[in-house]
Amino acid sequence: MIHAKVILAFALMAIWLSCGAQFSAAQWIGADTNQTSPNTWHAYRRSVYLSSLDDSIIANIAVDSKYWLWVNDKLVVYEGGLKRGPNPRDSYYDRVPLNKYLHEGKNTLAILVWFWGGLGFSHHSSGRSGLLFEMKNGRQVIISDTNWKTIRDTAYGPSISPKPNFRLSEPNIFYDARKAVDGWMTGAYSDRDWPHASVLGPPPMPPWNHLVARNIPLFKFDRLTNYTDTVRHGDTLVCKLPYNGQFSPYFKIKTRAGQRIFMATDTWFLGAYPGDSLYTICSDFITKEGTQEYESYGWISGHEMIYVFPEATEILELKYRETGYDSRLAGSFESDDNFLNLLWKKAQRTLYLNMRDNYMDCPDRERAQWAGDASMEMLQSFYALDRTSDQLSRKLFLDLANWQRPDSIIYNPVPESGWKLELPAHSLAPFAQLWNYFLYTRDTSTVSEVYPALRKYLALWTIRPSGQLVYRKGGWDWGDWGENIDFVLIQHGWYLLSLQVAEKIARLENKMEDAAVYTAQIKQMKSFLNSSDCWNGQAYRYKDYTKATDDRANALMVIAGVVDTSKWKQITKVFNEQEHASPWMEKFVLESLIQMGHPDLALERMKKRFREMVNSKYSTLWEIWEHKEEGYHGNSGYNHGWAGGPLFLLSAYYAGIRPDETVKDLYRIQPLLTGPKKIATTISLVQGSFKMKMDNQETTIMLDVSIPKGIQAEIMLPLSAVSIDGLRVNGSRPNPARLKTKSGSYCIMVGSGRSVLICKRRPS
């Protein structure tokens, strides 16, 4: 048997070789050898002569924390770098294609590096600023070394505004235009007086250690754009955006020197309670004399951009630049129910707003990858976005696994600085969705990589002979926002769902001994949950729980397959009478109603519970069920992706498009015939767009589907609703070989291309 230390040595060698392959000669460099001051900015320049251009020129770039890259006066990378890190030790690097920006002859490279140097819930600070750069052009290699010139950009300094709350890793931005080095990133600028960079050492070296390639796309950025409207209130200008987005503010003005300009959005201050003022991110600007323009690079979000200008300021231009994760809003859902359409679109907007370096709970208060929020956002991404979003979903699971503590605890949010608390519900929730990740992506390598972490985490619980879990509080005993939380049942529900996923993955991995253990534990736990300790004849309630029956806990029992059909009537009554779930857990209540054959009741409850959000002026969904305009919001905000469960339900159930459990590249089309009469939906697959239109009339049902090449679909319609005699596919009776019945449905196989299915309805 090979010793564990030998295996570890081989693993570390592989990492080192990978790092060395990308950075064969580059050195970490800086303005000095001790760049540890928080919230500092450094400018780097170098001119390079290229006698010819290779077909593929890739620059590998690493920093802590963010950078902006100009090549020959053109901004090529807006906010490069990922929040650190891939694990508690190491750092990321970017791979940036540069072919179309370089030319033969002299080229100017300019990089602005922003070092945060603070704690937070989404970034693990190395404690030191630096730059690592390597670009290969044939045999020519341009590296970070003493040939680079660099200075600390002292126009940037500590902000004079209230600091962001402790959850945010990003600091505020302060810029004094009187100290600006204008045009330093251009080829015409002379850096003759700049000092040469100091060499800090070759990779891998502390504190950045080994380097891991960025595993999501570079962020996209748009041109500067006019606001949709601007309203003046004295010295304050409130500028409207078309929707809540990630952006940077810009202005061009004429004024005298030494005046302060303040910039923030309507989400800058979310309220306060003792010991925790919920400030987000803002910017300060000190003017120089005359005409000047400025863009504040740190992204912010909101529906309104607020500028506070000093007196006697002539405003020449006000604009913003939208940035964000490089994924298109490629999915759609339209029906004859405008409420559902707006709810779906608000969920899509909220989802995209909560994506960048990682999935996040919100784009303002903390930007943290709470795993329960993130897994709900992942589910929506399969229907709302194009498939570049899958890379962020993959990163979610790798982050959780690679940050697993030595004692096997999965904690979140990660990456982080200074937070190590486990929330068992939030840690189990994403693993309960890992099988869904596999079904929609068929990414076996990530599932294989993550499975050992899941296996170790599940092993932390003790299962008694009765099938009951020994309850684990973790570092934060949290089940959901709100009241009437049946903690014991909720933990059993999440654990059972994760156990079921582990069983499926074990079989996929041909780990049959593991699968057999999980199968036995699943049976054992279901028996306990259906015993008198948890089921009282009317609802699922743990025997020691004394408050109102918990709708969310009962929903997990349905989703986990604990509930049989004999209990559906009682559980449905629970959902008709109890409304305690947060917008996050509400998805499972609604899904339970659908699975128990009550999609009509699910829609009624969905419209009731989400009415205030849908009817609000905001383009996004909220963390809790109400939003206050003034004062403390209950530690909340109006843009939380965890509220977007209805997007998944509308697309996966009411439109009815889902991947097959066993066959790759096979999708089911099984629309619910309760609810909207007309639905038009698009989902983005790797192979192309998958489109479906449904027209559900009193006497006929029409389905018009367009399926990309390489995909097959099985259309399923209930035997009770349609007549086989009137069935036509593209005007003809279907080939009997492609028609069968199962699970109470007619099943018609269709291939790639367009297929129009028309069938007669049976009389009600």
Sequence and secondary structure as in RCSB ss.txt:
>XXXX:A:sequence
MIHAKVILAFALMAIWLSCGAQFSAAQWIGADTNQTSPNTWHAYRRSVYLSSLDDSIIANIAVDSKYWLWVNDKL
VVYEGGLKRGPNPRDSYYDRVPLNKYLHEGKNTLAILVWFWGGLGFSHHSSGRSGLLFEMKNGRQVIISDTNWKT
IRDTAYGPSISPKPNFRLSEPNIFYDARKAVDGWMTGAYSDRDWPHASVLGPPPMPPWNHLVARNIPLFKFDRLT
NYTDTVRHGDTLVCKLPYNGQFSPYFKIKTRAGQRIFMATDTWFLGAYPGDSLYTICSDFITKEGTQEYESYGWI
SGHEMIYVFPEATEILELKYRETGYDSRLAGSFESDDNFLNLLWKKAQRTLYLNMRDNYMDCPDRERAQWAGDAS
MEMLQSFYALDRTSDQLSRKLFLDLANWQRPDSIIYNPVPESGWKLELPAHSLAPFAQLWNYFLYTRDTSTVSEV
YPALRKYLALWTIRPSGQLVYRKGGWDWGDWGENIDFVLIQHGWYLLSLQVAEKIARLENKMEDAAVYTAQIKQM
KSFLNSSDCWNGQAYRYKDYTKATDDRANALMVIAGVVDTSKWKQITKVFNEQEHASPWMEKFVLESLIQMGHPD
LALERMKKRFREMVNSKYSTLWEIWEHKEEGYHGNSGYNHGWAGGPLFLLSAYYAGIRPDETVKDLYRIQPLLTG
PKKIATTISLVQGSFKMKMDNQETTIMLDVSIPKGIQAEIMLPLSAVSIDGLRVNGSRPNPARLKTKSGSYCIMV
GSGRSVLICKRRPS
>XXXX:A:secstr
   HHHHHHHHHHHHHHHHHHH SS  EEESSS    SSEEEEEEEEEEESS  S  EEEEEESSEEEEEETTEE
EEEEES SS SSSS EEEEEEE GGG  SEEEEEEEEEEE    BSS    S   EEEEEEETTEEEESSTTSEE
EE TTEE  SS    TT  S  EEEEGGG  TTTTSTT   TTS B EEEE SSBTTTBSEEE  S   EEEEEE
E SEEEEETTEEEEEEEEEEEEEEEEEEEE TT EEEEEETTSEEEEETTEEEE   EEEE  SEEEEEE  S E
EEEEEEEE  TT EEEEEEEEEEE S     EEEES HHHHHHHHHHHHHHHHTBSSSB S TTTT    HHHHH
HHHHHHHHHS TTHHHHHHHHHHHHHHT  TTS   SS S BS     HHHHHHHHHTHHHHHHHH  HHHHHHH
HHHHHHHHTTS B TTS B     SS    SSS   HHHHHHHHHHHHHHHHHHHHHHTT HHHHHHHHHHHHHH
HHHHTSTTTB SSSB  TT  SS  HHHHHHHHHTT   GGGHHHHHHHHHH     TTTHHHHHHHHHHTT HH
HHHHHHHHHHHHHHHSS SS  SSS   SSS  SS  S  GGG HHHHHIIIIIS EEE SSSTTEEEE   SSS
 SEEEEEEEETTEEEEEEEEE SSEEEEEEEE TT EEEEEEETTTEEEEEEEETTB   GGGEEEETTEEEEEE
 SEEEEEEEEE   
